[in-house]
Amino acid sequence: MPGDLVSLRILVISAGLADQGLWREAVTRATVPIELNLLDVAQAAALLARDRADVCILDADLSDANKSILIKAAHAGPPEPLIFMTGPKDAPRPNGIDGVVARPGTEDEAHNLVQLCIRAKIPTRVLVVDDSRTMRSIVSKILQASHFALKIDEASEGAAALEHLRREKFGIVFLDYNMPGLNGFETLAEIRREMPNVAVVMMTSTLDNAIADRAHAAGALGFLKKPFYPADINAILERYYGLTVARG
């Protein structure tokens, strides 16, 4: 089983539940045991009032009032679940939603969404690379404020980061642009060559759009201008997990 995740409890909440068979078949193919609850709004609100879930998946076709009720119920006590919304690209995104995905129309699409939920709940190994200890501490604290589960390590420069990546498995590297020794772009090039599946987010305090363009061209997942905030991190992580389909 991946990571430390033993099982997952998923609530799928919609008005019609016309695709129950699709969801039930999809979870049989999951890589961890799934407790699947297919509920209407009243059932979901009652369940969340007495028990918790790992992931809540809301249908974008639910009324705004019902979405608000469910989001409030889901966030009523720890541990808070991740809340995803399925719907079309142009569906407005309420506050409290952790990500938006396309509504599955086939068993394979539902299975892929279940696997996405599993991936988002496994703590992601993150490496913060910056020659400033103070900045590493600040970035780590911002990462810890994310809705997503992260396990954070640090490296003080590019060569040390590469050694970390060769020894252990990481999902994302937050990489400073301006460092002594191997700079950000040199380190990014080595990561892309040796560990192409590791996502890299370039960070800099330099206000220069050319750096952002160059980072994206070199294969970076994202670019962050210092200072940045938890919402900026969450937007990057949504892209990493494959969640961002819509913005309200």
CORFENZI-V790871 format. One record per residue. N is the residue number from 0. RES is the residue in one letter. PHI is phi in degrees with one decimal (none if undefined). D_FIRST is the distance of its C-alpha to the first C-alpha in Angstrom with 1 decimal. Layout:
n;res;phi;d_first
N;RES;PHI;D_FIRST
N;RES;PHI;D_FIRST
//
This chain:
n;res;phi;d_first
0;M;none;0.0
1;P;-69.8;3.8
2;G;55.1;6.6
3;D;-101.5;7.6
4;L;-82.0;7.0
5;V;-92.4;6.9
6;S;-157.4;9.1
7;L;-141.9;11.7
8;R;-108.8;15.4
9;I;-116.2;17.3
10;L;-105.8;21.1
11;V;-107.0;22.8
12;I;-121.8;26.5
13;S;-148.3;29.4
14;A;-84.5;32.9
15;G;-102.4;32.8
16;L;55.3;29.4
17;A;-72.3;30.7
18;D;-107.7;27.3
19;Q;-58.0;25.5
20;G;-61.7;24.8
21;L;-60.2;23.3
22;W;-66.4;20.7
23;R;-64.0;20.0
24;E;-68.7;19.5
25;A;-62.0;17.3
26;V;-71.3;14.6
27;T;-68.3;14.5
28;R;-99.6;12.9
29;A;-68.5;10.2
30;T;-86.1;6.6
31;V;-134.4;6.1
32;P;-62.1;9.3
33;I;-118.4;12.2
34;E;-95.8;15.5
35;L;-101.8;17.9
36;N;-120.5;21.5
37;L;-100.5;24.2
38;L;-132.0;27.1
39;D;-89.0;30.5
40;V;-61.7;31.7
41;A;-62.9;33.3
42;Q;-63.6;30.4
43;A;-66.4;28.0
44;A;-62.3;30.4
45;A;-66.2;30.9
46;L;-64.4;27.3
47;L;-65.7;26.7
48;A;-71.0;29.9
49;R;-118.6;28.4
50;D;-150.2;24.6
51;R;-114.8;22.1
52;A;-136.0;19.5
53;D;-88.3;16.7
54;V;-140.0;18.1
55;C;-113.2;21.6
56;I;-115.1;22.6
57;L;-101.3;26.4
58;D;-81.2;28.7
59;A;-61.8;31.3
60;D;-77.8;33.9
61;L;-61.4;33.9
62;S;-66.0;37.0
63;D;-59.3;37.0
64;A;-63.3;38.0
65;N;-68.5;35.0
66;K;-60.7;32.6
67;S;-61.2;34.2
68;I;-60.8;33.9
69;L;-70.8;30.2
70;I;-63.4;29.5
71;K;-63.1;31.6
72;A;-65.3;29.9
73;A;-66.5;26.4
74;H;-95.3;27.7
75;A;-71.3;29.7
76;G;-160.3;27.7
77;P;-77.9;24.7
78;P;-78.5;21.9
79;E;-79.2;22.7
80;P;-78.0;20.5
81;L;-74.4;20.2
82;I;-121.3;22.9
83;F;-111.2;23.0
84;M;-123.5;26.0
85;T;-102.8;26.2
86;G;170.1;29.6
87;P;-71.1;32.0
88;K;-58.4;32.4
89;D;-92.3;35.6
90;A;-68.0;34.2
91;P;-59.9;35.3
92;R;-106.5;32.5
93;P;-71.7;33.2
94;N;-63.6;32.6
95;G;95.4;29.4
96;I;-89.1;27.3
97;D;-88.4;24.4
98;G;178.5;24.2
99;V;-125.0;25.8
100;V;-134.9;24.5
101;A;-67.5;26.3
102;R;-66.0;26.4
103;P;-69.4;24.5
104;G;-116.1;26.9
105;T;-133.8;24.9
106;E;-61.4;21.8
107;D;-62.3;20.3
108;E;-66.2;21.3
109;A;-66.2;19.8
110;H;-60.7;16.4
111;N;-63.3;16.6
112;L;-69.0;17.5
113;V;-61.6;14.5
114;Q;-64.3;12.2
115;L;-62.2;14.6
116;C;-60.9;14.2
117;I;-61.5;10.4
118;R;-62.2;11.4
119;A;-71.2;14.4
120;K;-91.8;12.8
121;I;-76.6;10.5
122;P;-56.4;13.4
123;T;-85.7;14.8
124;R;-76.6;16.4
125;V;-122.5;20.1
126;L;-115.6;23.0
127;V;-99.7;26.5
128;V;-119.3;29.3
129;D;-159.8;32.8
130;D;-76.0;35.8
131;S;-96.6;36.8
132;R;-60.9;35.2
133;T;-61.1;36.5
134;M;-67.3;34.9
135;R;-59.9;31.5
136;S;-64.7;31.7
137;I;-64.1;32.8
138;V;-63.1;30.1
139;S;-61.6;27.4
140;K;-66.1;29.0
141;I;-65.2;29.0
142;L;-62.4;25.4
143;Q;-65.7;24.6
144;A;-83.3;26.6
145;S;-67.8;24.3
146;H;-70.4;22.7
147;F;-91.0;19.4
148;A;-80.5;17.2
149;L;-129.1;18.1
150;K;-115.3;17.9
151;I;-108.1;21.3
152;D;-122.6;22.9
153;E;-131.9;26.5
154;A;-141.0;28.6
155;S;-91.5;32.4
156;E;-165.2;33.1
157;G;-63.0;31.9
158;A;-62.6;31.9
159;A;-64.8;29.9
160;A;-62.2;27.4
161;L;-62.3;27.0
162;E;-64.2;26.5
163;H;-56.7;23.7
164;L;-68.1;22.0
165;R;-73.6;22.6
166;R;-86.7;21.1
167;E;-132.2;18.0
168;K;-94.8;15.7
169;F;-120.2;17.2
170;G;-95.6;17.0
171;I;-137.3;20.6
172;V;-118.8;23.8
173;F;-98.7;26.8
174;L;-118.9;29.7
175;D;-71.1;33.3
176;Y;-75.5;35.9
177;N;-106.5;38.7
178;M;-135.3;37.9
179;P;-69.4;39.9
180;G;71.6;39.0
181;L;-70.5;36.4
182;N;-81.2;36.8
183;G;-60.0;34.2
184;F;-70.8;35.0
185;E;-66.0;35.0
186;T;-67.2;31.7
187;L;-58.3;30.3
188;A;-60.8;31.7
189;E;-68.1;30.0
190;I;-63.4;26.6
191;R;-63.0;27.1
192;R;-76.0;28.2
193;E;-93.5;25.6
194;M;-131.6;22.5
195;P;-63.2;23.1
196;N;-86.7;19.7
197;V;-83.7;20.4
198;A;-80.9;22.2
199;V;-124.9;25.5
200;V;-115.9;27.7
201;M;-83.5;31.2
202;M;-123.6;33.2
203;T;-158.9;36.9
204;S;-96.9;39.9
205;T;-82.5;42.1
206;L;-86.8;43.4
207;D;-151.3;43.4
208;N;-61.9;42.0
209;A;-64.2;42.3
210;I;-66.7;39.5
211;A;-62.0;37.1
212;D;-62.1;38.2
213;R;-67.1;37.7
214;A;-61.9;34.2
215;H;-63.7;33.1
216;A;-64.4;35.0
217;A;-83.2;33.2
218;G;103.8;29.7
219;A;-70.5;28.9
220;L;-67.2;26.7
221;G;-160.6;29.3
222;F;-140.1;32.3
223;L;-123.2;33.1
224;K;-91.6;36.7
225;K;-72.2;37.1
226;P;-79.5;37.3
227;F;-130.3;34.5
228;Y;-134.2;32.8
229;P;-53.5;29.6
230;A;-62.8;30.4
231;D;-66.7;30.6
232;I;-64.5;27.2
233;N;-61.2;25.7
234;A;-64.4;27.4
235;I;-64.0;25.9
236;L;-67.3;22.3
237;E;-58.1;22.9
238;R;-65.1;23.9
239;Y;-61.6;20.9
240;Y;-80.8;18.5
241;G;80.8;20.9
242;L;-93.3;22.3
243;T;-76.5;26.0
244;V;-115.1;28.0
245;A;-138.0;30.8
246;R;-129.7;32.9
247;G;-74.5;35.3
//
